[in-house]
Amino acid sequence: MVAQELFAKNGYHKTKISDIVAEAGVSQGTFYWYFKSKQAVALEIVKSGKEQLLKVIHKGYRTSLGTSGEMVAGSKRLLFDILVFSKENPYFMKLLLVGNSEDESLQKACHQARLDMESAFYDNIKSAIALGMLPSMMDVHMCTAFLMSLIEGTIARWLFGPVDEHSTLLNHTPEELAEKMVKFEFFGLFAE
């Protein structure tokens, strides 16, 4: 969507409706037929992107018992799918993870989207505990927070920087990053 790209590149406040319609090649009347304001289009972008991302996360939901190897492989697949989604939707991910809006409604929508992601991961972990694949004494809230930080931080750095002369993050494919992330998820700093 044109508006999504303009918001991500130029910032929400610097993007005008006239910029959106000019880039999209439509009239302002057409814009107002579908959206009542710039804020309405931005909120729809976040809502739609969040729904798509949650579908990706829910595909990784544990529904049956498996071995620890299958759990690691499933987590790697899920991380890979999230990375591919992020690479295919960089403008949405920039709005979601980096943000560049002083609009309170848009900030709240992005915050809620991240909370909904976290809730989906929480449900995945709880399901794995219920299936006996993870220890029942695990602090699920803490583990979910760590997992979200790993995912958000990796994606934000991978897609948007900052990059210095020592950074190799940008050179990795989604497959390579998923492999490194799942090792870190399950084995921490001793993964290498």
ABEGO torsion letter per residue (X at the ends): XAAAAAAAAAEAAABBAAAAAAAAGBBAAAAAAABABAAAAAAAAAAAAAAAAAAAAAAABBABBBBAAAAAAAAAAAAAAAAAAAAABAAAAAAAAAEABABAAAAAAAAAAAAAAAAAAAAAAAAAAAAGABBAABBAAAAAAAAAAAAAAAAAAAAAOBBBAABAAAABBAAAAAAAAAAAAAAEAAAX
